[in-house]
Amino acid sequence: MEDGGEGLRFRLAPAKVTIASYPRKQEWKVTMKTTGNTILITGGGSGIGRGLAEAFHALGNHVIIAGRRKQVLDAITAANPGMTSLALDIENRVNIRSFAGQMATRYPALNVLINNAGIMRVEKLQAQPDDLADAESIVATNLLGPIRLTAALLPLLQKQPRSAIMNVSSGLAFVPIAPTPTYCATKAAIHSYTQSLRYQLRASTTEVLELIPPYVATNLLNGASDPRAMPLDKYIAEVMDILKTQPAAVEICVENVKGLRFAAESGHYDSVFRGLNEAMANVSH
Ligand SMILES: NC(=O)c1ccc[n+]([C@@H]2O[C@H](COP(=O)([O-])OP(=O)(O)OC[C@H]3O[C@@H](n4cnc5c(N)ncnc54)[C@H](OP(=O)(O)O)[C@@H]3O)[C@@H](O)[C@H]2O)c1
């Protein structure tokens, strides 16, 4: 469950942001095609990952979905002939290494990695268990997971004539909600890491994108039936439209997330932070 969706827009300062505010690709940089790719989507068994998987599959890409729940993955590949799956626990560094080895063997044409798998948990910072198990799981899954998987697959991606890495962050990377502190911190960190990765790869043929969702109706934190969340099908349609029509964008921001993404740039950060946190004070699942 995240904020920044339609129902809370009235609380957010209007994002007076022009297209020039976006980070943009260098002129010569390759543009991720939306067809003809071999695409790995972590967390492709549900929510945003599944939505992207089905949209890319419908466009004629070979999509491989990965996650822990084999039954869930099997149901989706059965419903989408040609789509394939591979089990992955991105919290587990050993598993990531063997997974990357299997990917290289089975899918040597892999040219797009979408780091989408993630977890979101409420944490009460004044009443935490000694082992900080939730905080450690969130960091391992949302931050170390994409870092490790990117490192393991980068050599394969860079063998291809053109390739792309898309990291999924969040509007909450830019304005955190206090009930989910480690989650928001991992998303801010992924935003930062993505910028460095993009800069280090600037002279290569691997482009680096960041998908920045608003509050979208999925089961991430029981938000699937929250009327304030953006419907998943509308979100995926807007994302695919941006990918097709705005090839220079490196941050994929639907309209609903701009209030959060550009809160600081708009000069309204404090009021956006306050409004968002007042609205989300009761998050407790
Ligand atoms: N929904 C929102 O409002 C929202 C807003 C901003 C950003 N996001 C981001 O969007 C991404 C997708 O979230 P979602 O909303 O689509 O939620 P979701 O439906 O719960 O999807 C999360 C996916 O991650 C996978 N996953 C979790 N832990 C994993 C692990 N250890 N190893 C491998 N896969 C794992 C899950 O599959 P298994 O359980 O089968 O492993 C699941 O398919 C996340 O990174 C989330 O932070 C979501």
The ligand as an ORCA input file, in Angstrom:
! r2SCAN-3c Opt
* xyz 0 1
  N       1.764     -1.082     -5.402
  C       2.255      0.116     -5.112
  O       1.546      1.003     -4.620
  C       3.690      0.410     -5.413
  C       4.092      1.749     -5.418
  C       5.429      2.051     -5.651
  C       6.336      1.034     -5.901
  N       5.911     -0.261     -5.897
  C       6.928     -1.293     -6.147
  O       6.498     -2.115     -7.214
  C       7.115     -3.397     -7.085
  C       6.064     -4.471     -7.269
  O       5.158     -4.395     -6.181
  P       3.604     -4.708     -6.336
  O       2.867     -3.530     -5.874
  O       3.334     -5.279     -7.665
  O       3.401     -5.798     -5.169
  P       3.185     -7.389     -5.204
  O       2.012     -7.744     -6.026
  O       3.226     -7.810     -3.792
  O       4.475     -7.904     -5.980
  C       5.705     -8.089     -5.365
  C       6.369     -9.241     -6.068
  O       7.698     -9.388     -5.540
  C       7.952    -10.762     -5.410
  N       8.901    -10.981     -4.303
  C       8.802    -10.555     -3.031
  N       9.835    -11.033     -2.316
  C      10.592    -11.773     -3.175
  C      11.754    -12.539     -3.034
  N      12.389    -12.674     -1.851
  N      12.269    -13.154     -4.132
  C      11.646    -13.044     -5.323
  N      10.522    -12.352     -5.519
  C      10.000    -11.724     -4.449
  C       6.616    -11.408     -5.081
  O       6.592    -12.760     -5.553
  P       6.748    -14.024     -4.539
  O       6.013    -13.669     -3.278
  O       6.138    -15.148     -5.309
  O       8.213    -14.202     -4.348
  C       5.645    -10.563     -5.870
  O       5.362    -11.130     -7.129
  C       7.794     -3.401     -5.723
  O       9.181     -3.149     -5.863
  C       7.137     -2.248     -4.999
  O       7.959     -1.696     -4.008
  C       4.625     -0.589     -5.669
*
